[in-house]
Amino acid sequence: GYTDINEMLEFTVKVGYGTIDAPYAIRNEQDMDAVRYNMDKNYLFVEDVKLTELTMDTVSGWEPVGDANRSFSGTINGAGHKLTNLYVNNSALYGGLFGDIAGASIYDLTIETAAQGINNNGWSGILAGYAERSTISGVRVKGMVTGKYIGGIIGETSDGIIDNSFADVELKLNTAQEDAYAGGITGKSTAIDMTDVSAAVKSSYTRGSRNVYSGGISGQASGSIHNAQSKGEFNYDRINISGTLYMGGLIGNNQATVTHSGFDGVISISTDQNNYLGVGGFAGQGENVGSISASYAKGSIHVVNRGGNMHAGGGVGYNLGNISNSYTAVVMVLEKGRSVKMHAGGIAGHHVSSGKGVSLSYASGNLSASTQGTDIYVGGIIG
C-alpha cells in the first residue's frame, strides 16, 4: 500500500524547529548539551536522559547552561521525563543544570543529581543557580547542593513563579565571611509567587560566614507563598559566624505573605561565639512587611547558644509582622551561656508591635529555657 511521507515525518517535524508548536526534541544527553547553543528556543523531552562522561568533565562535571552574560530564555517541557546523574563542581558564579535563566519557562521535569551533587561557591540550585522573570511548574528535584546561595530548585530567584514543585535535598552552606542563604526550594526569593510547593530538607553548615539565612522553603523571601510544606532536619553544629543566624522551618527571614503553610521537623543549633540568633518554626525573623496566617509548625527546636542575644519562637523568633489563625506544637529546649538577652515564646520569641500583632493563634508543646544571663523573657505566646 501507499505510505504518506508526511505521516512518516509528522513526529520529526513537530519536534524540529525550536518553536512552541514544533520544539526541538531532547532525546539524549547530547541534545541537552546542545541547548546552550540555542538558548531562546523551545524544547521537549521525549526520553529520560542520563548524563555521563560524554557531556561531563570527570572533575568539573556538567557545564551549566547559561551564565551572567547569556541567560537561557526559552521553554523546557519535561513531559514527565527525568534527567539523572547531574554533577557540577566548579568555581563559576552559577551552578546547576542551568546557570542563569531569565524569562524562561520550565515545567514537568524531574532532575536528580549524582552522589557528588552541585558543588559551587556561588549561586547554586539543582535546576538553576539564578532565575529572574521565569516560571517553574511541576519540577521535582532530588540530590545535594553546596555553596553560598543554595536552593533545592534555584539558588536565587526574583520576579518569578514557582508552583506545583517538590525538592528532596541535602543542603550544605559553605562560604567564608559573606552572607549565605539556604532553602529547600530557593536560597533567596524576591517578589516571588510560590504556590503548592513542598520540600524534604536536610540542611547543615560547614564553614563561617557573616549572616546566615536558612529555611525549609527559602532562606529569605518576599512576595507571596501559599500552601508550602517543609519537613526535615536542620543541624547547624558549632557555627562560627560574625553576624546573625536567621533560621526558620519555612523561611529564615520572612518578608512575604505566607498562607496555609506548615513545617514539621527538627531544628538543632549550637554556636561557638557571640552570635545573634533568631529561630522559629515559621521563620527566624518576620519583617513588618511580611505576614503569616492559617499556618502551623510542629516538631522541635534545640538551641545551645554560648553567647549573644537569642530570640526563639515556636512560630517566629523575632517578629515585627502579623501572625494570625495559626498554631504551633513545638518542643523547645534552649540553653544559653553568657547571654545578654533571651526571648522565648510559643508563638513568637520577641514581638515588636509597630502596628502589627498576633491574633487568633495558639501554642502547645513544651518550652524549657536555661541561661547564665540575667535577662530572660519566656511566655506561652510571646516571650
C-alpha positions in Angstrom: 0.0 0.0 0.0 0.8 3.6 -0.3 2.6 5.3 2.7 2.3 9.1 3.0 5.8 10.5 3.6 4.3 13.4 5.5 2.8 10.9 8.0 6.2 9.3 8.5 7.8 12.7 9.2 5.0 14.1 11.3 6.7 13.5 14.6 10.0 14.7 13.4 8.5 17.9 12.1 6.7 18.6 15.3 9.8 18.4 17.3 12.2 20.0 14.9 12.1 23.8 14.7 12.5 25.2 18.3 9.1 26.9 18.2 6.3 26.4 20.7 4.3 24.3 18.2 7.4 22.4 17.0 10.0 22.4 19.7 13.4 20.8 19.5 13.5 17.3 20.9 15.7 16.3 23.8 16.3 12.5 23.4 19.7 12.1 25.0 22.4 14.0 26.8 23.9 15.4 23.6 20.6 17.1 22.9 20.6 18.5 26.4 24.1 19.8 25.9 23.1 21.4 22.7 20.6 23.6 24.4 23.4 26.0 25.2 23.8 26.9 21.5 20.1 28.0 21.1 19.1 29.5 24.4 15.9 31.3 23.3 14.3 28.3 21.8 11.7 25.8 22.9 12.5 22.2 23.9 10.6 19.0 24.6 11.9 15.9 26.4 10.9 12.8 24.6 13.1 10.4 26.6 14.6 10.1 30.0 18.2 11.4 30.0 21.2 10.3 32.0 24.3 12.5 31.9 27.7 10.7 31.5 31.3 11.5 30.6 30.1 12.1 27.1 28.9 15.6 28.2 30.5 16.0 31.7 34.1 16.6 32.6 35.5 14.0 35.1 36.5 16.7 37.5 34.2 19.7 37.0 31.2 17.7 35.8 28.4 19.4 33.8 28.9 22.9 32.5 25.7 24.8 33.5 23.6 26.1 30.5 23.7 29.9 30.6 25.7 32.4 32.7 25.6 36.1 33.8 26.4 37.1 30.2 23.9 35.0 28.4 20.8 33.6 30.0 18.5 30.8 28.9 15.2 32.4 28.0 13.4 29.6 26.2 11.0 26.9 27.3 11.7 23.4 28.6 8.8 20.9 28.6 9.9 17.8 30.6 6.8 16.0 29.6 7.1 13.9 32.8 10.6 12.7 32.0 13.7 12.5 34.2 17.2 13.8 33.9 19.7 12.0 36.2 23.3 11.9 37.3 23.8 15.7 37.3 27.1 16.7 38.8 28.6 20.2 39.0 31.9 21.0 40.7 33.2 24.5 39.6 34.1 27.9 40.9 31.9 29.8 38.5 29.3 32.2 39.5 26.4 29.8 39.0 25.9 26.1 39.4 23.0 23.8 38.3 21.6 22.2 35.2 21.2 25.8 34.1 23.4 28.6 35.3 21.2 31.6 34.7 17.7 31.8 33.3 15.7 34.9 32.5 12.1 35.0 31.1 12.2 31.2 30.8 9.5 28.5 31.4 10.5 25.1 32.7 7.9 22.6 33.7 7.0 18.9 34.2 10.6 17.7 34.7 12.4 15.6 37.3 16.1 16.2 38.0 18.4 14.0 40.2 22.0 14.7 41.0 24.8 12.2 41.2 26.2 11.5 44.7 28.6 14.5 44.3 25.7 16.9 43.8 26.0 20.5 42.9 29.2 22.0 44.4 29.7 25.6 43.7 30.9 28.7 45.7 28.3 31.0 44.3 24.6 30.7 43.4 23.5 27.0 43.1 20.4 25.0 42.7 19.7 21.6 41.1 17.6 23.3 38.3 19.3 26.7 38.2 21.7 28.9 40.0 19.9 32.1 39.3 16.5 32.9 37.8 14.5 36.1 37.1 11.1 36.6 35.5 10.8 32.9 35.0 8.0 30.3 35.6 8.8 27.0 37.2 6.0 24.5 37.3 5.8 20.8 38.1 9.6 20.5 38.7 10.9 17.8 41.1 14.5 17.6 42.2 16.5 15.3 44.4 20.1 15.5 45.4 22.7 17.6 47.2 23.7 21.3 46.9 26.7 23.0 48.4 27.5 26.8 48.1 26.7 30.3 49.2 23.2 31.0 47.8 21.7 27.5 47.6 18.3 26.2 47.0 16.9 22.8 46.2 15.5 24.1 42.9 17.0 27.5 42.4 19.8 29.4 44.3 18.2 32.8 43.9 15.1 34.0 42.1 13.3 37.3 41.5 10.0 38.3 40.0 9.0 34.7 39.1 6.5 32.0 39.7 7.1 28.6 41.2 4.2 26.2 41.6 3.4 22.5 42.0 7.1 21.7 42.6 9.0 19.5 45.1 12.5 19.1 46.4 14.2 16.3 48.3 17.6 17.8 49.1 20.6 17.9 51.3 21.9 21.5 51.6 25.4 22.4 52.8 26.2 26.1 53.4 29.9 26.7 52.7 31.1 30.3 52.5 33.8 32.5 54.1 32.8 35.9 55.6 29.9 36.5 53.2 26.2 36.4 53.6 24.7 33.0 52.9 21.2 31.8 52.0 19.8 28.3 52.0 16.3 26.9 51.4 14.6 23.7 50.3 13.0 25.4 47.2 15.1 28.6 46.8 18.0 30.1 48.7 16.6 33.6 48.3 13.4 34.8 46.7 12.4 38.4 45.8 8.9 39.2 44.7 8.1 35.5 44.3 4.7 34.0 43.6 5.1 30.5 45.1 2.2 28.0 45.4 1.8 24.3 46.2 5.4 23.6 46.9 7.0 21.2 49.3 10.5 20.3 50.5 12.1 17.5 52.4 15.3 19.0 53.7 18.5 18.0 55.5 20.4 21.3 56.0 23.8 21.8 57.6 26.5 24.4 57.9 30.2 23.7 57.1 32.1 27.0 57.2 32.0 30.5 58.6 30.1 33.4 57.1 28.8 36.9 58.0 25.0 36.5 58.2 23.1 33.2 57.5 19.5 33.0 56.3 18.2 29.4 56.3 14.7 28.0 55.9 12.9 24.8 54.8 11.3 26.6 51.8 13.5 29.7 51.4 16.3 31.4 53.3 14.8 34.8 52.6 11.6 35.6 50.8 9.3 38.4 49.7 6.1 38.2 47.6 3.5 35.6 48.3 3.8 31.9 49.4 0.7 29.7 49.6 0.4 26.1 50.6 4.1 25.5 51.2 5.1 22.4 53.2 8.5 21.8 54.7 9.8 18.7 56.5 13.3 17.8 57.6 16.3 18.3 59.8 18.4 21.4 60.3 21.6 20.7 62.0 23.9 23.7 62.4 26.5 22.5 64.9 29.1 24.8 66.5 28.5 27.5 64.0 31.1 30.3 63.9 29.7 33.4 62.1 30.4 37.1 62.6 26.8 38.2 62.3 23.3 36.8 62.7 21.7 33.5 62.1 18.0 33.5 61.0 16.7 30.0 60.9 13.0 29.1 60.2 11.2 25.9 59.4 9.7 27.7 56.5 11.7 30.9 55.9 14.8 32.3 57.5 13.9 35.9 57.1 10.3 36.5 56.1 9.1 39.5 54.1 6.4 37.6 52.3 2.7 37.0 52.7 2.6 33.3 53.8 -0.7 31.4 54.0 -1.8 27.8 54.5 1.7 26.6 55.0 3.4 24.3 57.5 6.6 22.9 59.0 7.2 19.6 60.7 10.8 18.8 61.6 13.8 19.3 63.8 16.0 22.4 64.2 19.2 22.0 66.2 21.7 24.8 66.6 24.9 25.3 68.6 27.2 28.3 68.5 30.8 28.8 69.2 30.9 32.6 69.7 28.8 35.7 70.4 26.1 35.3 67.7 22.6 36.8 67.4 20.1 34.1 66.8 16.5 34.3 65.5 14.9 30.9 65.2 11.3 29.7 64.8 9.1 27.0 63.4 7.8 29.5 60.8 10.6 32.0 60.5 13.7 33.1 62.3 12.7 36.7 61.8 9.4 38.1 60.5 9.7 41.6 59.0 6.8 44.2 59.2 6.1 43.8 55.5 5.6 40.1 56.0 2.7 38.1 57.5 1.8 34.5 58.3 -1.7 33.2 58.5 -3.6 29.8 58.6 -0.3 28.0 59.1 1.3 25.5 61.5 4.6 24.5 62.9 5.3 21.2 64.6 8.5 19.3 65.8 11.3 20.5 68.0 13.8 23.3 68.4 17.0 22.8 70.4 19.5 25.7 70.7 22.8 25.9 72.6 23.9 29.5 72.3 27.2 30.1 74.1 26.9 33.9 73.8 24.8 36.7 72.3 21.1 37.5 72.1 18.7 34.8 71.3 15.0 35.0 70.1 13.3 31.7 69.8 9.6 31.1 69.0 7.5 28.1 68.1 6.4 30.3 65.2 8.8 33.2 64.8 11.9 34.1 66.7 11.9 37.9 66.3 8.6 39.2 64.9 7.6 42.6 63.5 4.7 41.3 61.3 1.2 39.9 61.6 0.6 36.3 62.7 -3.0 35.1 62.6 -5.1 32.0 62.6 -2.1 29.8 63.2 -0.8 27.3 65.7 2.4 25.7 66.9 3.1 22.4 68.6 6.8 22.7 69.1 9.1 21.3 71.9 11.7 23.9 72.6 14.9 23.3 74.6 17.0 26.5 74.9 20.4 26.7 76.6 22.2 30.0 76.9 25.8 30.7 78.0 27.0 34.2 78.8 23.8 35.8 77.5 22.7 39.4 77.1 19.1 38.6 76.5 16.9 35.6 75.8 13.3 35.9 74.5 11.3 32.7 74.0 7.6 32.2 73.3 5.2 29.6 72.0 4.3 31.8 69.0 6.9 34.5 69.0 10.1 34.8 71.0 10.0 38.6 70.8 7.3 40.6 69.2 7.7 44.3 68.3 4.3 45.8 67.7 4.8 48.5 65.1 1.0 48.3 64.4 1.2 44.5 63.8 0.2 41.7 66.1 -0.5 38.1 67.0 -4.2 37.1 66.7 -6.5 34.0 66.8 -3.5 31.7 67.3 -2.4 29.2 69.9 0.6 27.3 71.0 1.1 23.8 72.6 4.1 21.8 73.4 6.9 22.3 75.9 9.4 25.1 76.5 12.5 24.7 78.6 15.0 27.5 79.0 18.2 27.9 81.0 20.7 30.7 80.9 23.7 32.1 82.8 22.5 35.6 82.0 20.1 37.9 83.8 17.7 39.0 81.1 15.3 36.1 80.2 11.8 36.6 78.9 9.6 33.5 78.4 5.9 33.3 77.6 3.3 30.8 76.4 2.5 33.0 73.4 5.2 35.8 73.3 8.4 36.0 75.3 
